[in-house]
């Protein structure tokens, strides 16, 4: 992977990755890692950095630093964003990696009476395996919460593929996805950003 690969992310994903410091990236490291790459890529990344950090970003970008510091910053940024880049560039690889992780077949058969007609929270939903099982068990609503923009994108692609089989309405934001079974035929408005808290039953 190389620094130019960062432009594979859409603007919403870049903002999520660069704004929340959830990946441990500093503005300084990011700026140092971009020394010498195409101006178009720099501008694309810069516009997705929080406004209150842009001045520092451009100061560090203009600062003369030795090549070994640039290389170290690039390694840090690419290491921290390795999985996100993998999910965006090669989503099929994630499927291969998780293919052997089967859900125990009896779990949902046993849980179905507790799931049917209920609101379910799938925290750390990944690509939605548990969420889809809850749909099959008749959950009224499933809140699939996943902080990774890359995994949410994979989940969205899966939802698009199964829409013909399961009539679902999907509302996506940066950190969660709401799957609502449409047999109840009422509209659920977009939810506010949910981070690290359970969603109560309404």
N, C-alpha and C positions, 0 to 999 in steps of 0.2 A: 504494500500500500504506500501511497505517496500523498503529500499535502494537497495536491490538486484534486484528490478524491473527495475532499470535503464539500465540493460543489455538487456532489450527487444528492445531498440533502435538499429538500425544499426549504423555503424560508421559515415556515412554522417549526420544522424540526431543528433547523439551525438556531433559531431563537431559543427553543427549549434547551438545546444542548449548551448554549453559550450563556444563558441568563441565570440558570438555577444553580450553577456551580456544583451540580450533582455529580459531575464527572471529575471534579478536582482540578479543573483547568484554571489557570490564572491568566489574566489579560496579558501579563508580561510573557509567559510561556507561549501563548498563542501568537502574539506579535513576533516574537523571536523566531518561531517556527516558520513564519511566512516570508522571511527574508529571502529574496531572490525568486519568488514564484510569480506567475503571471498577474499583472495589475488587475485584470478583470476578476480573477479569483479573490484577490485581496479585497476589492471593493464589495464583492458579493458577501463575503464574510463580515466585513466591517459594518455594513448596513444592518446586520442582524445582532450586533453587539449592543448591549444596553447603552442608551444615549449618555448616561453618566459615566461610562467607562471608555467612551470613544477617544477622548483627548489623550488619555493614558495609552491607549492602544496605538494611536498614531505616533506619539512620542517614542514609544518603544520600537515601533516599526522603523522609524528614522534613525534610531540610535545605532551607531556602528558597533558591532559585536564580532568576536572571532568565529570562524567557521565551526569550531568544535562546540561552541555554545549554541549555534544554530542547529547543528546535528542533534545535540542533546535535547533541545526543545522539541524538535520534530519527533524524536523517539518517544518523548513523554506524551505529546498530543496524540500521536497515532496509537500508542499503547492504550491510552485512556479511552479512545474512541474506536478501538479495534472491533468490538462486537457490534456497535451501532453501524459502523461502515459495512461490516459483514452482512447484517440484516438488510441493509439497503441495496448493496451491490449484488449479493448472492443469497436471496431469501430461501432458495431451495436447499442451501447448505444447512440452514437452521432445521429444516424439516428432516434432513438426513441425520443430523445430530440427535434429534429428539425422537426419531422413529422407534427406537427400541424402548422408550419410556412409556410403556403401556399403563393405562389406568387399570387398577384391579377390577375385573369384570363384575364382581358382586357388589361393589360399593354403591353404585347408583341404583341398582335394583333394590337394595335395602333402604336407600335414602329417598327413593321416589315419593313415598307418601308424605315425607317432611318437606319436599321441594315443590310438589304440585300446588299451583295457585299462590305461591309465596314470592317475595322479593329476595333475591340471592345476591350476595356480594362475592365476587371472585377476585380476591386481592392477589396481585402478582399473576395476572391472567395469562401472561405469555402470549401464545398464538390462539388461545381460547378453547383448548381441549375441554376443560371443566365447564366453561360457559356453554358450549354446545351440548354437552351431556345434560346440563340443567334445562336447556330448551327442550330436549327430547323427553325429559321427565315432567314437562308441563309447568315450569316456573312462569309466574306472571311477568316478572321483570328480572333481568340480570344486569348488575352493574359490574362490568369487567374493567378493573382498575389496573393499569400497567404504565409505569413511569417511562418505559423505553419507547421513544418515537418509532424506532425500527420494528419492534414487536407489534406495536399498534398498527403499523402499516401492513404487516403480514396478516394480522387479524382482520383488517378492513378488506384485504384481498380475498380472504376466505369467506367473509360475509357476502361479498359480491358474488362469489361462485355458488354459494348455497342458497341465495335468495329465492331461486326457483323452487327449492325443496321445502324451505321453511320460510313462511312469510314473516319477515322481521323488519322492524324499523330501526335504523342505526343512527345515533347521534354521537359524533366524535369530537373530542376536544384534545388538548395537548396531553392530558394525563389520564383520561378514562374514556371508555366506550360504553354506551348504554345499548343493550339489546332488549328490545321490547317485543313480545309476541303479539302480533296484530289481531289475534282472534278476539281480543277484548275490544278492539276498534275504538280506542280513545288515544288522543295525541299527547305525547310527553314532550314538553318544551326542552330545549337544551339546558343541561344542568351546569351550575358553576363548577369551576375547577375543583377537583377533589384531590387532596394530598394527605396521605397517612391518617385517614380517619374513616371509620365505618359509616355506611349510609344507613340511616334508620328506616324502618318500614313505614310507609305512609298509609 
